[in-house]
Amino acid sequence: MTTSSSLALRISDLHCSYAGVDILTGLDLDLGKNEILCLLGPSGCGKTTTLKLIAGLLPPTQGSIEINGHVVDNSDLNVAPEKRNVGMIFQDYALFPHLTVTDNVLFSQYKQNKAKQKETLDYVLKLVNLTEFADRYPHQLSGGQQQRVAIARALANSPELLLLDEPFSNIDSQVRHHLIEEMRALLKSHNMSAIFVTHSKEEAFAFADRLAVFHQGKIEQLGTPSELYNRPATRFVADFLGKVNYLDALVLDEYRVQTALGVIASKQKLTAAVGEHKLVALRPQQLKLALIEQGIATITQQQFLGMTTHCTITLVDNDKELSVSMQQPMVIGNVVSVTVEDHDVVLFDCD
């Protein structure tokens, strides 16, 4: 069992209601030290509420929150936000437009002497590669640079935990990938723990060590990006993290199911009983096509996306449409065979 002292954060049985509506119900969540956790899910599922509860910006209706082994919220205690040693970076950066980069970064350092302020400023601006922009105002910076200022301001307080709410949503797509890499490397190199909120699975996959997929105020599944993508526990998680094909399946034995694509074998033992009717979930990239005269499917749509091509195939026998992702485009109207690459087969109950 993991002890509280080895965790950056522990949330136990957390509830939050607003105007009589339950936003979070019985949330349990642990964050390891030097871990980056992403809260992922559709709008209104409780992600940002969770951040605000951790930061002390909202009161919970039930449950407890511990930060680095110290209780900051329970039925008897509510520690003020400024005493939680938590840094928070907002979607809109929340920079003061009339202050320079220097003054924005040092805004909460007014109690420090001038020498200490300069030491802190030099250190955090160097970390985020903004030393030469110290005298500029926010409107003179790009979106990515403004985000770095917000990061520097948060780091200036040496927080034990960093909270980020949609930190990349206002960044140009060409800059976003590079900034994600930079921020992840920065947090890891300084042994910082962080939780960030997003509705973008691409950001989550690139930035997080673990994902918590939220659905209607609860965590639907928690695990590494690879675990959740390849072995989703529910259809909600499967669909939220990417395109899925569903096929009727009959369980033949501990490793095999019969489908419209033929027999599909699993690398790991199936949990379903022999003879059960299930749905098998197949990602588009798990299907492989080959030109053949007597194929089982026809290519009916195609979309070239540069590095990959997405196409729709229609099965000859039952007109079922499947999505396939492949490296090279084919030709609409081609007749193809369809094989399934080896993987851990994922089964769900039929509706």
N, C-alpha and C positions, 0 to 999 in steps of 0.2 A: 504493500500500500504506500502511495506517495504521501509524504508528510508535508504539512503546510509550510514548513521552513524551507523546503526545496522548491517551492512554487512561487512564481511572481504574483499569481492571482488564484484565488479559489472563490467560486460562487456556489452557494448552496441553497436550493429550494427558493429561488428568487421569483417573486411575484410583483407585478406592477399593473395598476389599473388607473384609468383616466376617464373621468366623467362616467363612471359606472361600466366602462368597457375594459375587459381584460386585454392587456397588451403582451405581457409575459406571464406564463403560468408554470411554475415549478422548474425554473431553469437551474441546471447544474453544469458547471464549467470550470475546468482547471487550465492554467497556463503555466508552462514550465519556464524556468529562467533561460534567457537568450532564445526564446521561441517567438516566432511570428505566427499569429493565429488570425485567420480571416473569418469574419461573419458574413456569410453570403446568403442572399435570398431576395425575393421580390419586394417591391415597396410595401411598407406597412406591416412587415412581418416581425418587427421588434428589434432589428439590428441596432439602429441609432439609439433607441431607448436603452438598450443594454450598455452602450458606451456612456450615455449620460448618467446612468445609475452608478457605474464604476467611478466616474469622475465626481460624483456627488452633486450633479446638477439636477437630479430628480430623486425624490425619496421612494424607496421600495415600499410596497404594502406588506411584504412578508419576505423572510429569508435573510441571509448574511453574505457579506462581501469581505474577504481578507486580501490585503495587498502586502506581499512579502512577509507573510506570517502575522500581520497586525490587522485586527478587526477594524474596519472603517464604517461598517453598517450592520446593525442587527436590531432586534426589538428594543434594546436598551441604549444604543449608541448610534450617533450620526456625526461622523467627522466632517468638518467643513472642507469644501473643495480645495482651498489653498493649502490645507495641511495634509493632503493625501500624497504629495510628491508624485503627481501624475501630470504628464504633459499631454496636451490635446491639440491636434491640428485639424482645422475645419475645412470643409469643402471649398469655401470661398476665401480661405487663408486668414481672414479677419485681420488684415494688416491695417495700420493707421495711415491713411493716404497723405496726411500732412507731416508725417515723420519720415526721416531718412531710414535706410536699412539699419544703420548703427542704432538709432533711437528706437526703432521697432524691436530690435534684438534685445536691447538693454532695458526695455520698458519695465520689466519686473525686477530689475537689479538695482533699483535706486537706493536700497539700504547698504549696498556694498561700497567700499571706498573706490576712488578713481583708478587706482592701480589694479585692484581686483576686477573691476569692470573691463578695463582694457585687456587684461589677461583672458577673461572669458570671451570677450568679443573677438579677439584675434584667433582664439582657439576654434570657436564654432564657425566663424566665417571661412577659415581655412578648411574645415571639415566639409563644408558644402560648396567649396570653390567659388566664393563670392567676395574674397578679400578686396578685389579691385572695384567692387560696386558699393562699398561701405557708405558713400556719400550720396547715393542716388535715392530717388523717391520711388514708391511702388509703381507709379504710372510709367516710369522710365525703364521698367523691367518686363521681360517676357513672362508668360504664365509659368513656365518652368522655373525661372529665377525667383518669382514671387513665392512659389511653393518652397523653394530652398530657404528663403528668408523665414517662412513660417516654421520650417524644420529647425533652423538655427535658433529661433526664439524659444522653441520648446526645449531644445537641448541645453540652452543656457542655464536652465534651472536644475540640470542634472537629475531628471526625473527617474524614478525607479521603474516606471511603466509609461509607455507612449501609446496614446489612443489616436487613431486617424480615421476621420469620417469622410468617406469618398475622396481620398487624397489626390487621385489622379483624374477625376472626372472633367476638370476644366483645363486639362493639359492637351495641347495639340498631339494628335495620334503619332506623329513622327518623333516627338520628343518623349512620349509617354514610356515606351519600352526602355529607353536609356535611363530615364529617371527612376523607374522601378528597379533596375539593376543597381543603380547608384545607392538608392535608399536601402535596399536589402543588404548590400555590402557594408554600408555605414552602420546599420543596426547590429549586424553580426560581429563586425570588428570591434564594437564598443560594448559587446556583451549585454545588449539591451533587449528587453522584452516588449512586445508590441501587439496590439490588437487593431485590426483595421476593418472597416466596413466597406463593402462594395456590392453592386448588383452585377458586376462584370466578371464572368467566370474566367476570362482571359487574364485579367489583372490578378485574380485569386490564384490561378495556377502558377503565375510567374513570381508572385511575391511571398506566398505563404508556405510555412512548414506544414500546417494543418488547416483544414477547412471545417467550419461548422455551418451546415446548411440549415437555415431557419425556415419554418413554415408555420404560420398562424401562432406565433408566440412561443414556439417550442423548437428545440433542435431536432431536426429530422434524422440527421446522421453527422457523425464527427469522425474525421480521419485524415490521412494524407490526401493530397489531390489525386494521386494515382489510385488509391483505394476507392475513393468515392466515384471516380470516373469509370473505373473498370469493374467495380463490384458494388454498385448502388444497392442500398438496402430497401428502397421503395421506388415506385414508379415516379413519384414526384422528384426525387433526387436524380434519377436517371434522365428524366426529361429536362430538368433545369440545367444540367451540366452539358447538354449537347443533344444532337439529333439521335433518335433511337428508332430502329425498326422492331416491330413486335410480330412474332409468328406463333400460331398455335403449335403446341408441342405435346407429344405423348412420351412419357418417361418409359424407356425400354429397360434400363437397368441402372446400376449405380453411377454410370458415367455417360450414358447416351440417351438422346431424345430423337424422336422421329418428327420431321417437319416437312413443309412443302419444298424445302431445299434438299431433302434427303435426311440421312442420319447425321446428327451433329454430336461430336464427342467433346466432353469436358476434360480439362487437365486435372481438375480437382473433383472429388466425389460430390455428387448432387445430394441435396438435402431432401428432395422430393421422393415419394414412394413410387415403386414400379406400378405402372398402370394409371398414374395420375395425369390429368390434363392440365397443362400449364401454358403460360406465355413465355417464350424465350426472347430475351432482349439482345439485339445485335447492333453495334455501332456501325456506321457506314464504312469505316476503314477496315472492319473485320470481314467484309465481303470482297472476294476476288473474282474478277470477270475474265473470261477467255473466249475469243471468237471460235465458234463451232457451228457446223451446219445444222445439227439437230440439238440446239440449245433449249434451255428451259425458260429463257426470258429474252425480252427485246428491249433495247435502249430506246426510251421514248422522250427523254429530255436531257439536256446537258448544259452545264455552266462552267466555262473556263475561268479559273481564279488565279492563274499564274503558276504557283508551285503545285497546286492540286486542281483537279477537275471534279465537280460534283455532278452526278448524273442520277436520273431516275430510271429504274428498270421495271418492266411489267412482266409478271410471271405468266407464261402461256396458259397454264392449266386453270388458274382462278382469277386472273386479271388483278392480282394483288400488286400494289406498287411498293418498291423498296428504294431507299436512298443509298447510294454507293459513293465513296470518296476514293479517287484513284490518282496516280501520278500523271498518266498520259491520257488525253482525250481519245474517244473512239468515234464512231459515226452513228447518228440517230438512225434507227432501223436495223442496226446490227443485231444478229441473234447470238446470244452468249450462254456459256455455262456459268454457274455460280458456285463457288466453293467458300467455305468458312474457315478462316485461319484458326489455328489452335489457340484456345484461351480458356479461362475459367468461365464456364457457361453460367449465365444469370437467368434465373427463372422467377416469374411472378405468378400470382394467382390470376385466373381468368376473371374478367369483370362479370 
